[in-house]
Amino acid sequence: MRFKLVTGSDPELFEERLNRFVESLPEDAIVVDVKLTATQAGEGVTYAALVQYKRVEPWQE
């Protein structure tokens, strides 16, 4: 099992980073869970996603 934390203070930048990470996963990876949060930080907001994923073995016949 592996984890990746993706953050950003701008919603568009956060979405871009999250999409880029998911697209970079190898074909044999499965996203198990994603936890999202938005936290007030002074005048702005910090967005975060904790992505849990794992690599699986190809199906053997």
N, C-alpha and C positions, 0 to 999 in steps of 0.2 A: 504494500500500500504506500502511496506517495501523496504528498500535499504540496500545493502551490498557493501562496498568498499574493493576490493581485490588488493593488490600491491605486487610487487617483483622487484628486481634489476637484476635477472637472468631470461631469457625467459622460461627456462624449469621449474624453481621453480614457476614462475608466473602461467604458464599453470597448473602445479600440484595443486596449491592453488585454482585456479578458478574451475578446475574439481572437487576437493574435496568439495568445497562449493556447487556446483550445485548438486552433488550426495547426499549431506546431506539434501537437501530440502525435505520436506514431499511430499507424493504423491499428495496431494490436492493443491500444489503450482504451479503457472504458472509464468514463466519468461516473463515479459512484455517488457523489453528493456535492452540492454547492451550497455554501452558507453565505448569505449576503447581509451587509450591514451598512448603514449610513450614520455617521456620527458628527454632531455639531462640533466644529473646531474653531473657536473665535468667531470671526465673521463668515467663515465658509463651512463647507461640509466635506468630510472625507468618506469616500466610498471604498468598501473592501469586500473581496470575495475570497473565501477559502475553498479551493477546489480539491476534492479528494478523488484520486484516480488510481487505477492499477493496470498493469500490463497482463494480458492473458495469453495463454498458449493457443496456437492455431488448432482447429479441430482436426483430429487424426482419425482417418477411416481405417 
